[in-house]
């Protein structure tokens, strides 16, 4: 099918957010107040932090402020792959934190189990499906590594080309490894909205349209300056600014500029894109199989990820990861026609039996990327402020763990988590411009070249590996 025609009527609103279940906007903060804990950011990290804070101490006065609306940024735009891994894959963890990688793997699995338990405990309607993920080889050279990882007792099951054809039918597949236990599928926007419902029921005060402009130390507490954003000014033009006095603050702003300047170079925003098809008919579903409804990702450095929605659409994303000079984050980058056309063409190559299927949604958004490709943590003002960022696209699950870590850090107590090297050690910062832009472009080109050379990494990628900034998806 012609990709232009297939994309012609696609909405530019992210599919998950294009729902009549989206909550009505909450009012902004228009008064000064005091709180035990203030959480800045209404995505997964902030929401999970708020929930756990109230579970630990139901009497704690917790306030969450969000500059836009709950879940509108990366948390409501992603593919909904809720993975156990805290380190963007075991191999990446082994490269960066070999001494504690095994423990981090177990902590990640425990964290995923806790997410599932919370979904059940609070009756959250988030389309949670613990189906696992298929890592598929689309080139012959990728097959041996997947075969070597076969370990049924640990939940990793290898399928050769013939076996895989009985599970998901694509002429591009050479084999796959099914990670059967460590990935669940969720509707990410519903997860945000259900977490919002639960924390409000537990007594958390939530303010949307409220941007934090400054966080400063005031000896025994922290002063937070907020500004009502333009979207909400119609209702509160008489009082657009407020001061919050807080005993503790958790910063969960992720891809957006850090309120702690000393880590402002530790993340860069990289834009990712996705398409969503119209719902598949029974005949179309039969033509591809996929009865197990696993998430799927291929093994290339420039990879695709895709999954089925609850109403049997296919989300198909990935491939391009676009960095804009100067660490720019802007709504104007959420749409990229050339990437959508590429993704659509790749979709039909993957599933030629779905040639007649059209796309109903096309969208993008920024990912907070750090040089080790998984989250980092820091504190400020005598540990009255904690921050987490750098999830690099794996935050759906790891964000809850980040909330756990931040609460431990803010408690002032030494815990197993606060003593982890992962928590104590910052990744290397990215250089300032123009070196950052040049380096990212060179690295992207090197990854493309490696994909075309059977995965063999050239001098630049080997050098990045040596200094702790390498990554192999």
C-alpha positions in Angstrom: 0.0 0.0 0.0 1.2 3.5 -0.7 2.5 4.9 2.6 1.3 8.4 1.8 -2.2 7.2 1.4 -1.9 5.0 4.5 -0.9 8.0 6.6 -3.1 10.6 5.1 -5.9 10.6 7.7 -3.7 9.8 10.8 -4.3 12.0 13.8 -1.2 13.8 15.2 -2.5 13.3 18.8 -0.7 10.4 20.5 -3.1 7.4 20.4 -3.0 6.7 24.1 -3.9 10.3 25.0 -6.7 10.5 22.3 -9.3 9.0 24.6 -12.6 10.1 26.2 -11.3 8.5 29.4 -8.8 11.3 29.7 -9.5 13.1 33.0 -10.8 16.7 33.1 -7.9 19.2 33.8 -7.2 19.9 37.4 -6.8 23.6 38.5 -3.4 25.2 38.9 -1.9 26.3 42.2 -2.9 29.8 43.0 -2.0 30.2 46.6 1.0 29.7 48.8 1.2 26.5 50.8 3.3 24.2 53.0 3.9 20.5 52.5 5.9 17.6 53.9 6.8 16.4 50.4 6.5 18.2 47.0 6.9 16.2 43.8 7.7 18.1 40.6 6.5 16.4 37.5 3.3 14.4 36.7 4.6 11.5 34.7 5.3 8.0 35.8 8.2 8.9 38.1 6.3 11.6 40.0 3.1 9.6 40.2 4.8 6.4 41.6 6.8 8.5 44.0 3.6 10.1 45.3 1.9 6.7 45.7 4.7 5.1 47.6 5.1 8.2 49.8 1.5 7.9 51.0 1.8 4.1 51.4 4.9 4.6 53.6 3.3 7.4 55.6 -0.5 8.0 55.1 -0.4 11.1 57.2 2.3 12.8 55.2 1.1 15.9 53.3 2.1 15.3 49.7 1.7 17.8 46.9 2.4 17.1 43.2 2.7 19.9 40.6 2.7 19.4 36.9 3.5 22.2 34.3 1.1 20.8 31.7 -1.3 17.8 32.4 -0.7 14.5 34.0 1.0 12.0 31.6 1.1 14.4 28.6 4.8 14.0 27.9 6.9 10.8 27.5 4.7 8.9 30.0 1.6 9.1 27.8 3.4 8.7 24.4 5.5 5.6 24.8 4.9 2.0 23.5 3.7 0.7 26.9 6.5 -1.8 27.4 6.8 -2.2 31.1 10.1 -4.0 31.6 11.8 -5.4 34.7 15.3 -4.2 33.6 16.7 -1.2 35.5 19.8 -1.1 33.3 18.5 -1.2 29.7 19.3 -4.8 29.4 21.5 -7.2 31.3 24.5 -6.7 29.0 24.4 -2.9 29.4 24.2 -3.4 33.1 27.2 -5.7 33.0 29.2 -3.1 31.1 28.5 -0.3 33.5 27.9 -1.9 36.9 29.3 -5.4 36.8 29.7 -5.7 40.6 26.0 -5.3 41.3 24.4 -6.2 38.0 22.9 -9.5 39.3 21.4 -7.7 42.3 20.0 -5.0 40.0 18.4 -7.6 37.8 16.6 -9.1 40.8 15.6 -5.7 42.1 14.1 -4.9 38.7 12.1 -8.1 38.7 10.9 -7.4 42.2 9.9 -3.9 41.0 7.9 -5.3 38.1 6.1 -7.7 40.5 5.3 -4.7 42.7 3.8 -2.8 39.8 1.6 -5.8 39.0 0.6 -6.0 42.7 -0.3 -2.3 42.8 -2.4 -2.6 39.7 -4.3 -5.4 41.3 -4.4 -3.9 44.8 -5.9 -0.6 43.6 -8.1 -2.1 40.8 -6.3 -0.1 38.1 -7.8 -0.4 34.6 -4.5 -0.1 32.7 -4.7 -3.1 30.2 -1.9 -4.8 32.0 -0.8 -8.0 30.2 2.3 -9.8 31.3 3.0 -11.4 28.0 6.8 -10.9 27.8 8.8 -9.7 24.8 10.1 -11.3 21.7 13.6 -10.1 20.6 13.5 -11.0 16.9 16.5 -11.5 14.6 15.9 -10.0 11.1 19.5 -10.8 10.0 21.2 -14.2 10.1 24.2 -12.9 12.1 21.8 -12.0 15.0 20.6 -15.5 15.5 23.5 -17.2 17.3 23.5 -14.7 20.2 19.8 -15.2 20.7 20.3 -19.0 20.6 23.0 -18.8 23.2 20.7 -17.0 25.6 18.2 -19.9 25.6 17.5 -20.6 29.3 14.0 -21.9 29.9 14.4 -22.2 33.6 15.1 -18.4 33.7 12.2 -17.7 31.3 14.3 -17.1 28.1 13.1 -19.4 25.3 14.7 -19.4 21.8 12.7 -20.1 18.7 14.3 -20.9 15.4 12.8 -19.5 12.1 10.3 -22.4 11.7 9.2 -22.4 15.3 8.8 -18.6 15.3 6.6 -18.8 12.1 4.0 -20.6 14.2 3.9 -17.8 16.7 4.1 -14.6 14.7 4.2 -14.7 10.9 6.6 -12.3 9.2 8.9 -13.1 6.3 11.6 -10.9 7.9 12.1 -13.1 10.9 15.1 -15.4 11.3 14.6 -16.4 14.9 13.7 -15.0 18.3 14.3 -15.1 22.0 11.2 -14.8 24.2 11.7 -13.1 27.5 8.6 -14.6 29.0 8.7 -13.1 32.5 10.3 -9.7 32.6 8.1 -7.5 30.3 4.4 -6.5 30.6 2.3 -4.5 28.2 0.3 -1.6 29.6 -1.8 1.3 28.3 0.6 4.0 29.4 -1.9 6.9 29.5 -4.3 4.8 31.5 -1.6 3.9 33.9 -0.9 7.7 34.5 -4.6 8.4 34.9 -5.2 5.5 37.3 -2.2 6.4 39.4 -3.6 10.0 39.5 -6.9 8.6 40.7 -5.3 6.5 43.4 -3.0 9.1 44.8 -5.8 11.7 45.0 -7.9 9.1 46.8 -5.0 8.7 49.2 -4.9 12.4 49.9 -2.3 13.8 47.5 -2.9 17.3 46.3 -2.4 17.6 42.6 -2.1 20.8 40.6 -1.8 20.9 36.8 -0.8 23.9 34.7 1.7 24.8 37.4 5.4 25.2 36.4 8.2 25.2 39.0 10.7 27.9 38.1 13.0 27.7 41.1 14.0 25.4 43.9 16.1 27.0 46.7 17.4 26.1 50.1 15.9 27.8 53.2 17.9 26.2 56.0 15.2 23.9 57.5 13.1 23.6 54.4 13.0 24.1 50.6 11.3 27.0 48.9 9.7 26.3 45.5 8.5 29.0 43.2 5.8 28.2 40.8 4.2 29.9 37.8 0.8 29.2 36.3 1.3 28.2 32.7 -0.4 29.9 29.8 -2.8 27.1 29.3 -4.4 27.9 32.7 -4.1 31.6 32.9 -7.7 32.2 31.8 -8.9 30.9 35.2 -6.3 32.5 37.5 -4.9 35.6 35.9 -5.2 37.4 39.2 -2.7 35.1 41.0 -0.3 33.3 38.6 2.6 32.8 41.0 2.8 30.9 44.3 5.4 29.8 46.8 5.5 26.3 48.3 7.5 25.6 51.4 8.5 22.0 51.6 10.4 19.7 54.0 11.4 17.5 51.1 11.3 17.7 47.3 11.4 15.0 44.6 12.3 16.2 41.1 10.8 14.1 38.4 11.1 16.4 35.3 13.1 13.8 33.3 13.7 15.1 29.7 13.0 18.8 30.6 15.8 21.1 31.8 17.0 20.2 35.2 16.2 22.4 38.2 19.6 21.4 39.5 22.1 23.1 37.2 25.0 20.9 38.1 23.4 17.9 36.3 22.1 20.0 33.3 24.6 18.3 31.0 23.8 14.8 32.1 20.8 14.3 29.7 20.0 15.0 26.1 16.5 14.9 24.6 16.2 12.4 21.7 13.0 12.2 19.7 11.3 8.9 19.1 8.3 8.3 16.8 5.4 5.8 16.5 2.4 4.9 14.4 -0.8 3.2 15.4 -2.9 1.2 12.9 -6.7 0.9 12.7 -8.1 -2.1 14.6 -7.3 -5.4 12.8 -10.1 -7.6 11.6 -10.3 -11.2 12.7 -9.0 -12.3 9.3 -6.1 -9.9 9.5 -5.2 -11.1 13.0 -5.3 -14.7 11.8 -2.9 -13.8 9.0 -0.2 -12.8 11.4 -0.8 -15.1 14.4 0.5 -13.4 17.5 -1.9 -15.1 19.8 0.5 -14.6 22.7 0.3 -10.8 22.3 4.0 -10.4 23.2 5.8 -7.1 22.8 8.2 -7.4 19.9 11.5 -5.6 19.3 14.2 -6.4 16.7 17.9 -6.7 17.4 19.4 -3.9 15.3 21.0 -0.8 16.7 18.3 1.1 14.9 15.5 -1.0 16.1 11.7 -1.2 15.9 9.4 -2.0 18.7 5.8 -3.0 18.3 2.8 -4.5 20.2 -0.9 -5.0 20.0 -3.3 -2.7 21.8 -6.4 -3.9 23.7 -8.6 -3.3 20.6 -6.1 -5.1 18.4 -4.3 -2.3 16.7 -0.6 -2.5 16.1 1.7 0.2 17.5 4.8 0.3 15.4 7.7 2.6 16.5 11.4 3.2 16.7 14.1 3.4 14.1 15.0 7.1 14.1 16.3 8.7 17.2 16.6 12.4 16.4 18.6 15.0 18.4 18.1 18.7 17.8 21.0 21.1 18.3 21.1 22.8 21.6 19.1 20.2 23.5 15.9 21.6 22.2 12.6 20.3 23.4 9.6 21.6 21.4 6.2 20.5 20.3 7.2 21.3 16.7 9.4 18.2 16.7 6.6 15.8 17.6 5.8 15.4 13.9 8.4 14.2 11.4 6.9 13.1 8.0 10.0 11.3 6.7 10.2 9.1 9.8 6.5 8.3 9.6 6.9 7.3 6.0 9.9 5.1 6.8 8.1 3.4 9.7 5.0 2.8 7.5 7.2 1.2 4.8 9.0 -1.0 7.4 5.6 -2.0 8.8 4.4 -3.3 5.4 7.8 -5.1 4.9 7.3 -6.8 8.3 3.7 -7.7 7.7 3.1 -7.7 3.9 -0.2 -9.6 4.6 -1.5 -6.3 6.1 -1.1 -4.2 3.0 -4.6 -2.7 3.2 -4.3 -1.5 6.8 -4.1 2.2 7.4 -2.7 4.3 10.3 -5.0 6.3 12.5 -2.3 8.0 14.7 1.2 9.3 14.2 3.2 11.0 16.9 6.5 11.5 18.5 8.1 12.9 21.7 11.5 13.3 23.5 13.3 10.7 25.6 15.6 11.7 28.4 18.9 10.0 27.4 22.0 9.8 29.5 25.4 8.4 28.7 24.9 5.0 30.5 21.4 4.6 29.1 19.6 4.0 32.4 18.5 6.2 35.3 20.8 8.2 37.6 20.1 9.9 40.9 21.4 12.9 42.8 20.6 15.0 45.9 20.9 18.6 46.8 20.5 21.0 49.8 21.5 18.5 52.5 19.5 15.7 50.9 16.3 17.7 51.2 16.0 17.5 47.4 16.3 14.3 45.3 16.3 13.9 41.6 16.0 11.0 39.1 16.4 11.2 35.3 18.0 9.5 32.3 15.7 6.5 31.7 16.5 6.4 28.0 13.2 5.0 26.9 12.9 2.3 29.6 11.0 4.4 32.2 7.6 2.7 32.2 8.8 0.2 34.8 12.0 1.7 36.1 10.2 4.9 37.1 8.6 3.2 40.1 12.0 2.0 41.2 13.2 5.6 40.8 10.5 6.8 43.1 11.5 4.2 45.7 15.1 5.3 45.5 14.2 9.0 45.8 12.1 8.4 48.9 15.0 6.4 50.5 17.4 9.3 49.7 15.0 11.9 51.2 14.5 9.8 54.3 18.1 10.6 55.4 18.6 6.9 56.2 21.1 4.6 54.7 19.3 1.8 52.9 20.4 -0.9 50.4 19.2 1.2 47.6 21.0 4.4 48.7 24.2 2.4 48.9 24.0 1.1 45.3 26.7 2.2 43.0 23.9 2.9 40.5 22.5 5.5 42.9 25.8 6.9 44.2 27.6 7.2 40.8 26.6 9.7 38.1 27.1 8.8 34.4 29.5 10.9 32.4 27.9 14.2 31.3 27.5 15.0 27.6 29.7 17.8 26.3 28.3 21.3 25.6 27.5 22.4 22.1 28.6 22.1 19.4 30.5 19.0 20.5 27.3 17.3 21.7 25.6 17.6 18.4 28.6 16.5 16.4 29.2 13.6 18.7 25.6 12.4 18.6 25.6 12.6 14.8 28.9 10.7 14.5 27.6 8.0 16.9 24.4 7.6 15.0 26.2 7.2 11.7 28.5 4.6 13.4 25.6 2.6 14.6 24.0 2.6 11.1 27.3 1.4 9.7 27.6 -1.3 12.3 24.1 -2.6 11.4 25.2 -2.8 7.8 28.4 -4.6 8.8 26.8 -7.5 10.7 26.9 -5.7 14.0 30.6 -5.2 14.1 31.5 -2.0 15.9 33.9 0.4 14.4 36.6 2.5 16.1 34.3 5.2 17.4 31.8 2.8 19.1 34.7 0.8 20.6 36.2 4.0 22.0 32.8 4.9 23.5 32.6 1.4 25.0 36.0 1.9 26.6 35.1 5.2 28.3 31.7 3.9 29.5 29.4 5.7 27.0 28.8 2.7 24.7 25.5 1.0 24.1 24.3 -1.9 22.1 20.5 -2.3 22.0 
